[in-house]
Amino acid sequence: MQKKVKMAILWIIILIAVDITTKVTAIFFLNSGPISVIPQFFTLKLLYNTGAAFSLFENARWFFVALTLPILIIGWRYYLQHIAISQWFFIGGVFFFAGTIGNFLERLFLGRVTDFLSFTFGSYNFAVFNLADSFLSISIILILYAVYLHEKGNGGIVHE
């Protein structure tokens, strides 16, 4: 169990570092304007979000900081108790904590989150987001899949 926890912490740190690196890179290279990677589909566009997803609850920095801390603490306790459910749960938890902490640190120290990934589908512009947001989306899918397999039977259970 301890080995799994250490491995999770290592991966969380690596993913947070990747998230922060991409945000710093976006700030450096996108200050002069957006870069079209795949015309009319994928653009790198620098935006600062002081709210939550889709810029909901803008300028609520301390609310999000205060909300995130108990989520991290309770979530970590739950994760440690259930880390052996499956590899899917293990990986989903890593993505959850990396995404949550990545955005939390930026919100705590800078009062906003750097978003820079922008997709367009026809006339629909999807919300601009960052890697930490992607990590959170991936975590939801993986954790739900792990729970589904666990509820279904022994699918995905890791025996140590």
N, C-alpha and C positions, 0 to 999 in steps of 0.2 A: 504494500500500500504506500509506504513512504517513497519508494522509487517512482511510483506513478505520480504522486503529488509533486515531487521534485521535477519530473519530466513536464508536468502541466505548467508549473511556474516558469520553467525555462522557455517553453513555447509561448507562454503569455508575454514574457519579456521580449522575445524575438519579434512577435507580431506587433507589440506596442512600438518597438523601435522602427519597424517597417512603416507603420502608420505615421509616426512622427516624421520620419525621413521623407515620406511622400508629401506630407503637408508643408514641410519646410521647402522642399523642392518646388512645389506648386507656388508658394509665395514668391520664391526667387524668380521663377521663369514665367509666371503668368501675370505679374504685376503690370506688364505693358499691354495686356489684352489676351483674349482667348486664342487657343490654337485648335484648329479643326484637324482631328486625327483621321476620321472617316467622314467625309463631307455629308451633311444632312443626316448624320446618325450619332457620331461620338465626338464630343468636343471637350477640351480641357478648359475650364472657365473658373476663375477665382471668385469665390463668394465667401463672405464671413457671416455665419449664422449665429445669432445671439439667442435663438430659441431652440426648439426641439425639431423633430422631423418635420419637413415641409414648412419650416420657420414658424411653427406653432409656438405660442407663448413667448414671443420675442422679449428680450431684455429681462428675463427672469433668471439671471445667472445664479443667484444664491439659492433660489428655490430648487434649481436643478442640482446644485452642489449638495444641498441638504437632502434631497430625495435620493441621490445616487449613493451616498455613503451607507445608509442602512440596506439598500438593495445589494450593494457589494458584500457587506458583512453577512447578511442573512443568506445571500446566494452562495457565498464561499462555504459557509457551514453546511448548507444543503449539498453542495457539490462534493465536499469531502465525505459526507455520509453515503453518497450514491455513486461515487466515482467508478466503482467496479461494475455498474450495471451493464455497460457495453463500451466498445471502442467509440461508437457513435456519440454516446453521452460524454465520454472523456473529451473527444475532439470538439463537440458542441460547446462544452463548458469552457474550453480554452478560447474558442472564438468569442464567446459571450464576455468573458472577463477582459480579453484584449480589446474588444470594441468598446466596452463600457469604460474601462480605465483610460483608453486612448482619448476618447472625447471628454471624459471627466477632467483629465489633467489640463487639457487645453482650455476648457471652460473655467476651471479653477484659477489658472495663472493668467489667462489672456481675456477672459470674459466672453469668449466666443469660440466657435468651432470653424475650422477652415474646411470648406467644401470645394471640390474642383472637378468632379466627374459628372459630365452632363450627357444624357442620351436623349435623342429625338426620335420619335416613332411617327412618321408622317407629319401631321400638324400638332401632335401631342409632345410637349416638352416635359420629360420626367424630371422630378426634383433633382437638383444638384446635390451630390453627396460625396463622401470620402471613404477610405478603406475601412475605418472603424465602423461606419454604418453598414458596410458590406459584411464585415465580420459578424455584426449583430444579426443581420438577416440570415446568414449561413448558420449561425448558432441556433436560431429558432427552428430551422428546417431539421438540423441534425438532432436536436434534443427531442423534438416531436417524433422523429423517426425512431429514436432510441426508446422512447416511452411506448410507441406503437409496438415495436418488437418485443419489449418487455411484457406488455399487457397480453400480447398474442401467445406468449409462451416463453420458451428459452432462447428465442432468436436474438442473437447478438450479445448474449451474456458472456462476459469474460471470466473465465475461471483462473484464479491465481494459484 
